[in-house]
Amino acid sequence: MGIYDIYKNSAAPAVRDGAQVPVNDPFMQVSAMAAVTEHLGFGVTSAVTYEQPYTLARKYATLDHLTKGRVGFNVVTSYLPSAAENQGLPRQIEHDTRYEIAEEFLDVCYKLWEGSWEEDAVVQNRETGVYADPTKVHPIRHRGEHFTVAGAGLTAPSPQRTPLIFQAGASSRGQAFAGKHAEAVFIGGLRPDLTRFVTDKIRDRAQAEGRSRDDVKIYAMLSVVVADTDEQAQEKYRDYLQYVDLEASQAIIGGWSGVDLSQFDEDEALNYIKTDSIQSFLTPFTLQSKDKQWTREEIAKHCALGGMGAVLVGSAQTVADQLETWVDEGGLDGINLAYHVSPGSFEDFVEYVVPELQKRGRYRTEYEGTTLRESLYGEGQPRVKDTHPAAKYRGAFVGEPSVADTPSRELVG
Amino acid sequence: MGIYDIYKNSAAPAVRDGAQVPVNDPFMQVSAMAAVTEHLGFGVTSAVTYEQPYTLARKYATLDHLTKGRVGFNVVTSYLPSAAENQGLPRQIEHDTRYEIAEEFLDVCYKLWEGSWEEDAVVQNRETGVYADPTKVHPIRHRGEHFTVAGAGLTAPSPQRTPLIFQAGASSRGQAFAGKHAEAVFIGGLRPDLTRFVTDKIRDRAQAEGRSRDDVKIYAMLSVVVADTDEQAQEKYRDYLQYVDLEASQAIIGGWSGVDLSQFDEDEALNYIKTDSIQSFLTPFTLQSKDKQWTREEIAKHCALGGMGAVLVGSAQTVADQLETWVDEGGLDGINLAYHVSPGSFEDFVEYVVPELQKRGRYRTEYEGTTLRESLYGEGQPRVKDTHPAAKYRGAFVGEPSVADTPSRELVG
């Protein structure tokens, strides 16, 4: 909800290079895409820092209805000072407070999605004209530190009820949040062996929350440059490199990390600098500090094509070999495929890599169910698992006051 | 953003009868509908009482891009206490304060839509890699009583820039707001001659704001029951009547008006009761108090099929005659076609009434332009008129600080 303006203390590089600007509202495209696809899932990112949970819960429930259960919610707490300034705040809310707000925010959403309308509340009886049984629809009467929501949910239960919860937090607080709430986690990483430390830590967190280590599906950001032969792929990669814009890349890095790379000397090895902010945003780079000195130009060059992930270059066989290594050594459930050219990168992946992975039995050949959650957990599991924090609101209001026996408010004249 | 729960001080009647509940998020359906239509416009209602203008401006700009300029924004200030209670407010914000907030809210949106990005800011030069000229993108630096927005808009200019502004306020303050901002106004009314007083008043307001009397297009809510003959139409009408649910209708009226009809005796003539709230919500009914005594049952019965508008019943000729009278005597630009059966009511209107009106030269046979605004104002006018309050921000930031010469914020460590 703001322009990336950390690099050079200016929004100009991002605007000039079209680096994450313009950014249209991602919710708006989903119904058109859903209308022409059958199994594709749609993960939509929302910051839970500047919205009301009642409003946001309705957005996802609506999309879950429209897509017949193919919606995911990528929970972010917003990392841009410019976003805060566009929402009327003098400055960004402090990092850990944002996560406290997010915890309560999700709690309210879970109550609305899972608990407010009982499973058999919707009757739709043409004879009697009854749409729903008011004794089975409950006001959630939430009164917390950050949010107050009095009423019942405005939407009928959707196929997944709670959308599939995605998360991408890299900080320690973020990992704790992911261990508790996330059903799918995005991570960055440049080497599979070192990525394993991260995936183990996230699964430890999930286990500590009473969930199974496999309940959290982890996807590393990777991009692929593939062609008929390794040589042709390398050539394609060199061709892409000529379009790299270091200013744009540093503008992006500034937004992601909050670190203005322009403050450093050109030949400074940044992975040896020990400050908190550098440590955190350079995690993928510092993890392999023994291999390489990362100057700001080298980081910018890498990020321009690979973001915070590795770039795999080669023939279908080469790329498939590397992907197997990544998934097995890295402890991953899959990858978050980044792109260099759209739709070219995706077309290449479908044409070259998918058939090779399918031949090796490492890629699905059909879909297990119809919802996004079933694509991850298997057929017949469109709803959150019992160990997920949303599950505790399943049926939680049965026997509690319903709209049938709750006066809307004190009678006023 | 809340369940209608004024009637009987309970949400139960609305939930039981499916009266405006569930209510999904209307924004989410638009892109799918836009993908399969060419000229249809999409007016989306938003309450400007519980959102941040920066977020809302992005929603409409996104849809205006996706629909190629076919989006309208029906500005409401929210009328439901239950909505306030779901947004963390102890009670609804007072009526006139809501309009003050709405004035500033629209002002911020206009700045973002019309002024932040200059007309030729977007360059999209493949050779130089420049997306937009940062000297032509301006932070709006808005600091008002209700909102603070520091940055530049997050979206590039869309075909209409400002979506077509709709409004439906019936109160005196609402009419003042409409006279200033609305390009299209929805009204209710049961008789064309008496409706004329309302349309004249709205056009007076527009004129007082320096606009032309014709700049505000006014549409009265009407519904139509049409068949081959007058008799068959009357029979269809009688068939519809058997499905009328008086409880559902009174739940709807409670939400719209804030008046709980259950407090009145069954045979009380409500159009003679002189209280402020009754006067305002019964406007269409009190206007014709000499013709008829309106008890709560009669009001509920009428609203169930006609809402706050008339129901025209007859053959294509009969309905077309009545529509001509309505438009000419009522001083209307068109009608807001309500429905009894979906899509049946619309199919009937297209099959019977449209050809008859076209034969009489009273209905378009082609579209003037491609945007929604052109459908109202004619080809070549996709943007707001010069006399519209949004127009004053057209080019208003030229020569003012741009993102190129504005440090994002005080340099922090």
HADDOCK unambig.tbl for C-alpha pairs under 7 A between the chains (distance, minus, plus):
assign (segid A and resid 2 and name CA) (segid B and resid 154 and name CA) 6.61 0.50 0.50
assign (segid A and resid 3 and name CA) (segid B and resid 154 and name CA) 6.76 0.50 0.50
assign (segid A and resid 5 and name CA) (segid B and resid 408 and name CA) 6.12 0.50 0.50
assign (segid A and resid 9 and name CA) (segid B and resid 407 and name CA) 5.54 0.50 0.50
assign (segid A and resid 9 and name CA) (segid B and resid 408 and name CA) 5.20 0.50 0.50
assign (segid A and resid 9 and name CA) (segid B and resid 409 and name CA) 6.88 0.50 0.50
assign (segid A and resid 10 and name CA) (segid B and resid 403 and name CA) 6.79 0.50 0.50
assign (segid A and resid 10 and name CA) (segid B and resid 406 and name CA) 6.84 0.50 0.50
assign (segid A and resid 10 and name CA) (segid B and resid 407 and name CA) 5.23 0.50 0.50
assign (segid A and resid 10 and name CA) (segid B and resid 408 and name CA) 4.94 0.50 0.50
assign (segid A and resid 11 and name CA) (segid B and resid 403 and name CA) 5.57 0.50 0.50
assign (segid A and resid 11 and name CA) (segid B and resid 408 and name CA) 6.58 0.50 0.50
assign (segid A and resid 12 and name CA) (segid B and resid 134 and name CA) 5.26 0.50 0.50
assign (segid A and resid 12 and name CA) (segid B and resid 403 and name CA) 5.43 0.50 0.50
assign (segid A and resid 12 and name CA) (segid B and resid 404 and name CA) 4.99 0.50 0.50
assign (segid A and resid 15 and name CA) (segid B and resid 131 and name CA) 6.96 0.50 0.50
assign (segid A and resid 15 and name CA) (segid B and resid 132 and name CA) 5.84 0.50 0.50
assign (segid A and resid 15 and name CA) (segid B and resid 134 and name CA) 5.90 0.50 0.50
assign (segid A and resid 16 and name CA) (segid B and resid 130 and name CA) 5.33 0.50 0.50
assign (segid A and resid 16 and name CA) (segid B and resid 131 and name CA) 5.33 0.50 0.50
assign (segid A and resid 16 and name CA) (segid B and resid 132 and name CA) 4.86 0.50 0.50
assign (segid A and resid 16 and name CA) (segid B and resid 133 and name CA) 5.73 0.50 0.50
assign (segid A and resid 16 and name CA) (segid B and resid 134 and name CA) 5.78 0.50 0.50
assign (segid A and resid 17 and name CA) (segid B and resid 129 and name CA) 6.54 0.50 0.50
assign (segid A and resid 17 and name CA) (segid B and resid 130 and name CA) 5.31 0.50 0.50
assign (segid A and resid 17 and name CA) (segid B and resid 131 and name CA) 5.25 0.50 0.50
assign (segid A and resid 18 and name CA) (segid B and resid 131 and name CA) 5.16 0.50 0.50
assign (segid A and resid 21 and name CA) (segid B and resid 154 and name CA) 6.46 0.50 0.50
assign (segid A and resid 22 and name CA) (segid B and resid 154 and name CA) 5.31 0.50 0.50
assign (segid A and resid 22 and name CA) (segid B and resid 155 and name CA) 4.76 0.50 0.50
assign (segid A and resid 22 and name CA) (segid B and resid 156 and name CA) 5.95 0.50 0.50
assign (segid A and resid 23 and name CA) (segid B and resid 154 and name CA) 5.82 0.50 0.50
assign (segid A and resid 23 and name CA) (segid B and resid 155 and name CA) 5.96 0.50 0.50
assign (segid A and resid 24 and name CA) (segid B and resid 58 and name CA) 6.48 0.50 0.50
assign (segid A and resid 24 and name CA) (segid B and resid 62 and name CA) 5.22 0.50 0.50
assign (segid A and resid 24 and name CA) (segid B and resid 155 and name CA) 6.05 0.50 0.50
assign (segid A and resid 25 and name CA) (segid B and resid 58 and name CA) 6.32 0.50 0.50
assign (segid A and resid 25 and name CA) (segid B and resid 59 and name CA) 5.73 0.50 0.50
assign (segid A and resid 25 and name CA) (segid B and resid 62 and name CA) 5.91 0.50 0.50
assign (segid A and resid 27 and name CA) (segid B and resid 28 and name CA) 6.87 0.50 0.50
assign (segid A and resid 28 and name CA) (segid B and resid 27 and name CA) 6.87 0.50 0.50
assign (segid A and resid 28 and name CA) (segid B and resid 28 and name CA) 5.83 0.50 0.50
assign (segid A and resid 28 and name CA) (segid B and resid 31 and name CA) 6.40 0.50 0.50
assign (segid A and resid 28 and name CA) (segid B and resid 63 and name CA) 6.69 0.50 0.50
assign (segid A and resid 29 and name CA) (segid B and resid 31 and name CA) 5.92 0.50 0.50
assign (segid A and resid 31 and name CA) (segid B and resid 28 and name CA) 6.38 0.50 0.50
assign (segid A and resid 31 and name CA) (segid B and resid 29 and name CA) 5.91 0.50 0.50
assign (segid A and resid 31 and name CA) (segid B and resid 31 and name CA) 5.92 0.50 0.50
assign (segid A and resid 31 and name CA) (segid B and resid 32 and name CA) 5.00 0.50 0.50
assign (segid A and resid 32 and name CA) (segid B and resid 31 and name CA) 5.01 0.50 0.50
assign (segid A and resid 32 and name CA) (segid B and resid 32 and name CA) 3.75 0.50 0.50
assign (segid A and resid 32 and name CA) (segid B and resid 35 and name CA) 6.46 0.50 0.50
assign (segid A and resid 35 and name CA) (segid B and resid 32 and name CA) 6.45 0.50 0.50
assign (segid A and resid 52 and name CA) (segid B and resid 87 and name CA) 6.34 0.50 0.50
assign (segid A and resid 54 and name CA) (segid B and resid 86 and name CA) 6.39 0.50 0.50
assign (segid A and resid 54 and name CA) (segid B and resid 87 and name CA) 6.84 0.50 0.50
assign (segid A and resid 58 and name CA) (segid B and resid 24 and name CA) 6.48 0.50 0.50
assign (segid A and resid 58 and name CA) (segid B and resid 25 and name CA) 6.32 0.50 0.50
assign (segid A and resid 59 and name CA) (segid B and resid 25 and name CA) 5.73 0.50 0.50
assign (segid A and resid 62 and name CA) (segid B and resid 24 and name CA) 5.22 0.50 0.50
assign (segid A and resid 62 and name CA) (segid B and resid 25 and name CA) 5.92 0.50 0.50
assign (segid A and resid 63 and name CA) (segid B and resid 28 and name CA) 6.69 0.50 0.50
assign (segid A and resid 82 and name CA) (segid B and resid 151 and name CA) 6.99 0.50 0.50
assign (segid A and resid 85 and name CA) (segid B and resid 149 and name CA) 6.19 0.50 0.50
assign (segid A and resid 85 and name CA) (segid B and resid 150 and name CA) 5.58 0.50 0.50
assign (segid A and resid 86 and name CA) (segid B and resid 54 and name CA) 6.39 0.50 0.50
assign (segid A and resid 86 and name CA) (segid B and resid 148 and name CA) 6.86 0.50 0.50
assign (segid A and resid 86 and name CA) (segid B and resid 149 and name CA) 4.34 0.50 0.50
assign (segid A and resid 86 and name CA) (segid B and resid 150 and name CA) 5.39 0.50 0.50
assign (segid A and resid 86 and name CA) (segid B and resid 151 and name CA) 5.98 0.50 0.50
assign (segid A and resid 87 and name CA) (segid B and resid 52 and name CA) 6.34 0.50 0.50
assign (segid A and resid 87 and name CA) (segid B and resid 54 and name CA) 6.84 0.50 0.50
assign (segid A and resid 87 and name CA) (segid B and resid 148 and name CA) 6.84 0.50 0.50
assign (segid A and resid 87 and name CA) (segid B and resid 149 and name CA) 6.24 0.50 0.50
assign (segid A and resid 88 and name CA) (segid B and resid 147 and name CA) 5.94 0.50 0.50
assign (segid A and resid 88 and name CA) (segid B and resid 148 and name CA) 4.34 0.50 0.50
assign (segid A and resid 88 and name CA) (segid B and resid 149 and name CA) 5.72 0.50 0.50
assign (segid A and resid 129 and name CA) (segid B and resid 17 and name CA) 6.51 0.50 0.50
assign (segid A and resid 130 and name CA) (segid B and resid 16 and name CA) 5.33 0.50 0.50
assign (segid A and resid 130 and name CA) (segid B and resid 17 and name CA) 5.29 0.50 0.50
assign (segid A and resid 131 and name CA) (segid B and resid 15 and name CA) 6.95 0.50 0.50
assign (segid A and resid 131 and name CA) (segid B and resid 16 and name CA) 5.34 0.50 0.50
assign (segid A and resid 131 and name CA) (segid B and resid 17 and name CA) 5.27 0.50 0.50
assign (segid A and resid 131 and name CA) (segid B and resid 18 and name CA) 5.15 0.50 0.50
assign (segid A and resid 132 and name CA) (segid B and resid 15 and name CA) 5.83 0.50 0.50
assign (segid A and resid 132 and name CA) (segid B and resid 16 and name CA) 4.86 0.50 0.50
assign (segid A and resid 133 and name CA) (segid B and resid 16 and name CA) 5.71 0.50 0.50
assign (segid A and resid 134 and name CA) (segid B and resid 12 and name CA) 5.25 0.50 0.50
assign (segid A and resid 134 and name CA) (segid B and resid 15 and name CA) 5.89 0.50 0.50
assign (segid A and resid 134 and name CA) (segid B and resid 16 and name CA) 5.78 0.50 0.50
assign (segid A and resid 147 and name CA) (segid B and resid 88 and name CA) 5.93 0.50 0.50
assign (segid A and resid 148 and name CA) (segid B and resid 86 and name CA) 6.84 0.50 0.50
assign (segid A and resid 148 and name CA) (segid B and resid 87 and name CA) 6.85 0.50 0.50
assign (segid A and resid 148 and name CA) (segid B and resid 88 and name CA) 4.34 0.50 0.50
assign (segid A and resid 149 and name CA) (segid B and resid 85 and name CA) 6.19 0.50 0.50
assign (segid A and resid 149 and name CA) (segid B and resid 86 and name CA) 4.33 0.50 0.50
assign (segid A and resid 149 and name CA) (segid B and resid 87 and name CA) 6.25 0.50 0.50
assign (segid A and resid 149 and name CA) (segid B and resid 88 and name CA) 5.72 0.50 0.50
assign (segid A and resid 150 and name CA) (segid B and resid 85 and name CA) 5.58 0.50 0.50
assign (segid A and resid 150 and name CA) (segid B and resid 86 and name CA) 5.37 0.50 0.50
assign (segid A and resid 151 and name CA) (segid B and resid 86 and name CA) 5.96 0.50 0.50
assign (segid A and resid 154 and name CA) (segid B and resid 2 and name CA) 6.59 0.50 0.50
assign (segid A and resid 154 and name CA) (segid B and resid 3 and name CA) 6.75 0.50 0.50
assign (segid A and resid 154 and name CA) (segid B and resid 21 and name CA) 6.45 0.50 0.50
assign (segid A and resid 154 and name CA) (segid B and resid 22 and name CA) 5.30 0.50 0.50
assign (segid A and resid 154 and name CA) (segid B and resid 23 and name CA) 5.82 0.50 0.50
assign (segid A and resid 155 and name CA) (segid B and resid 22 and name CA) 4.74 0.50 0.50
assign (segid A and resid 155 and name CA) (segid B and resid 23 and name CA) 5.97 0.50 0.50
assign (segid A and resid 155 and name CA) (segid B and resid 24 and name CA) 6.05 0.50 0.50
assign (segid A and resid 156 and name CA) (segid B and resid 22 and name CA) 5.93 0.50 0.50
assign (segid A and resid 403 and name CA) (segid B and resid 10 and name CA) 6.77 0.50 0.50
assign (segid A and resid 403 and name CA) (segid B and resid 11 and name CA) 5.57 0.50 0.50
assign (segid A and resid 403 and name CA) (segid B and resid 12 and name CA) 5.44 0.50 0.50
assign (segid A and resid 404 and name CA) (segid B and resid 12 and name CA) 4.99 0.50 0.50
assign (segid A and resid 406 and name CA) (segid B and resid 10 and name CA) 6.84 0.50 0.50
assign (segid A and resid 407 and name CA) (segid B and resid 9 and name CA) 5.56 0.50 0.50
assign (segid A and resid 407 and name CA) (segid B and resid 10 and name CA) 5.24 0.50 0.50
assign (segid A and resid 408 and name CA) (segid B and resid 5 and name CA) 6.13 0.50 0.50
assign (segid A and resid 408 and name CA) (segid B and resid 9 and name CA) 5.23 0.50 0.50
assign (segid A and resid 408 and name CA) (segid B and resid 10 and name CA) 4.96 0.50 0.50
assign (segid A and resid 408 and name CA) (segid B and resid 11 and name CA) 6.59 0.50 0.50
assign (segid A and resid 409 and name CA) (segid B and resid 9 and name CA) 6.91 0.50 0.50
